[in-house]
Amino acid sequence: MIIRCDNCSVSLQLDESKIPSGNFTVRCPRCQNMLRANKDHAGRGSATAHQLEENKPAPADPGSAGFTEKESEFQINNALRSLLSALQSGTTALDSNDDKSEKPRRVLLCLGDRKEEVAKLLTGSGYKVYIAQTPAQANERLREGKTELVIFSPDFAAEFGGAAILQQKANAMYSSERRRLFLVSLEDGGTTMNAHDAFLRNLNLIVNTNDIPQLPLILNRAVLDFNDLYHYLNKGMGLEPV
């Protein structure tokens, strides 16, 4: 039986005689990611990375069509502000002068029933929105390294254990990688912006579904606080804020 790691894409050859029937897990020898797979009664196997015939990145929401123009405008305005600041101060170095509250951001939605509602809300607020249907699509989009915000819910691709796979991926990250991923759980029973609960669950933010109408405002506030927390670390390492 051959399965493919949904984190590093390495193919693993498993001994059929040692594979139990039903669901099982196996650790990837390359990246140490835990893979969920199953073997049916006919002996056929499947893995989370094989949910699609081809692992394609989560597609962008059509409402995000104007994001490129917004991002270019932000970069140009930021460069002009930096140049003006340098001229006024008489320095030769151009300091970054990002207005983080206006920075256009990419967000990956890994949601169930609420995905259309949240996508419409965030695209209207200037986000570049990608919508994943499976963990494989989410993983392929994250592998590009351009999407730093992920919003998921317990009902995301439940038949594939989608929410658990995303949480597992975050838990397996090195600290340097985890700091570049802003992970948000959208759930019915959570308390919005409960920092203690989020910390215990290795999340950056929890948002109750009743607060979806205020999601852009909540995200903006939380991400600004997150960037302030890592401001000096990012500056010392030459990294852009999330």
BELZI-V109763 format. One record per helix or strand of 3 or more residues. SS is the DSSP state (h for helix, s for strand). FROM is the first residue (numbers start at 1). TO is the last residue. If there is no record, write none. Layout:
BEGIN
ss from to
SS FROM TO
SS FROM TO
END
This chain:
BEGIN
ss from to
s 2 4
s 11 13
h 16 18
s 22 27
s 34 39
s 45 47
h 48 50
h 62 64
h 67 89
h 100 102
s 106 110
h 115 124
s 128 131
h 135 143
s 149 152
h 158 160
h 162 171
h 175 178
s 182 187
h 195 200
s 205 208
h 209 229
h 231 237
END
